[in-house]
Amino acid sequence: MQTTLAIATNGPGLYEFTGEAARFVRQAGMAEGLLTVFVRHTSASLLIQENADADVQTDLQNFFSHLVPEGMEWITHRTEGPDDMPAHIKAALTQTSIAIPVAGGRMLLGTWQGLYLFEHRRHPQQRQVVLHLSA
């Protein structure tokens, strides 16, 4: 089974979609399997991260902003603006695909784990995340 989620973003940040993924798994009616989550973009990525304390998200954003800031003079690719190449680097440092085991008809995420789209661009985007459930 497969579906594609559309996730609207409003700039850099973590956008949780755990509920949508859980709903897809429930509706699939598959007791055991593997959920593959894939983002169809090169300037956004995926994370499994704590969803209990928003400070974690803030700290992750600040860390990546310091690690890969805009305005690095040695960057060549500037076609889509000063945030584009830093967004590609941040996506390369994280991941575009995540595999999550499914048992008892639900994702086996830990107590505080949530699924996030990690948006790296400044301007609003319409992102696509593919959910693929296999036995």
C-alpha positions in Angstrom: 0.0 0.0 0.0 1.2 3.5 -0.7 0.0 7.1 -0.4 1.5 10.5 -0.7 1.1 13.2 1.9 1.2 16.9 1.0 2.8 19.0 3.7 2.7 22.8 3.5 5.6 24.5 5.1 6.1 28.2 6.1 9.9 28.3 6.3 12.6 26.4 8.2 11.4 24.1 10.9 10.2 20.7 11.8 6.7 19.8 10.7 5.2 16.7 12.5 3.2 14.2 10.5 3.1 11.3 12.9 -0.7 11.3 13.1 -1.1 11.1 9.4 1.3 8.2 9.1 -0.4 6.4 12.0 -3.7 6.9 10.3 -2.4 5.4 7.0 -1.0 2.4 8.8 -4.3 1.8 10.7 -6.4 2.1 7.6 -4.1 -0.3 5.7 -5.2 -3.0 8.2 -1.8 -4.7 8.0 -0.8 -6.4 11.3 3.0 -6.6 10.6 5.2 -4.9 8.0 7.6 -2.1 7.3 6.6 1.5 6.7 9.0 3.3 4.4 8.8 7.1 4.5 10.4 9.0 1.7 10.6 12.8 1.0 10.6 13.7 -2.7 12.8 16.8 -2.4 16.5 17.7 -2.2 16.1 20.7 0.1 14.0 19.1 2.9 14.6 15.9 4.9 13.1 13.5 7.4 13.7 13.0 11.1 12.4 10.8 13.9 12.7 13.1 16.8 11.3 13.9 20.3 7.8 15.3 20.1 7.3 16.1 23.8 9.4 19.3 24.2 9.4 22.0 21.5 12.8 23.1 22.7 14.3 20.1 21.0 13.1 21.3 17.7 14.3 24.8 18.3 17.8 23.5 19.3 18.0 21.3 16.2 17.1 24.2 13.9 19.6 26.5 15.7 22.3 23.8 15.4 21.9 23.3 11.7 21.7 27.0 11.1 25.1 27.4 12.8 26.5 24.3 11.1 25.5 25.3 7.6 24.8 29.1 7.6 23.7 31.1 4.7 26.3 33.4 3.2 29.2 30.9 2.9 31.4 32.6 0.3 32.8 29.4 -1.2 29.4 28.1 -2.3 29.0 28.0 -6.1 25.3 27.0 -6.5 23.2 30.2 -5.9 20.6 29.8 -8.7 17.6 29.7 -6.4 18.8 32.1 -3.7 21.2 32.2 -0.7 19.2 29.5 1.2 19.2 26.9 -1.5 22.6 25.3 -1.3 22.6 25.4 2.5 19.3 23.6 2.3 20.8 20.9 0.1 23.7 20.4 2.5 21.4 20.1 5.5 19.3 17.5 3.6 22.5 15.6 2.7 23.5 15.5 6.4 20.1 14.1 7.5 18.0 11.6 5.5 15.4 11.4 2.8 14.1 8.0 3.8 13.2 6.3 7.0 12.1 2.7 7.7 9.7 2.0 10.6 8.7 -1.4 11.7 4.9 -2.1 12.1 3.5 -4.6 14.5 0.0 -5.0 15.9 -1.2 -2.7 13.2 0.8 0.3 14.5 4.2 1.9 14.0 6.7 0.8 16.6 7.9 4.3 17.5 9.1 5.0 21.0 7.1 6.9 23.6 8.5 10.4 22.7 9.3 9.7 19.0 7.5 11.6 16.2 8.0 11.8 12.5 9.0 15.1 11.1 9.6 16.8 7.7 12.6 19.0 8.3 12.1 22.1 6.0 15.4 23.8 5.1 14.2 26.6 2.8 13.0 30.1 3.9 10.0 30.4 1.7 6.7 28.4 1.9 6.9 25.1 0.1 4.5 22.3 -0.7 6.3 19.1 0.1 5.5 15.5 -0.8 6.2 12.6 1.5 5.5 9.1 0.2 4.4 6.4 2.7 4.9 2.8 1.5 3.7 -0.1 3.7 4.9 -3.6 2.8 4.5 -7.0 4.4 
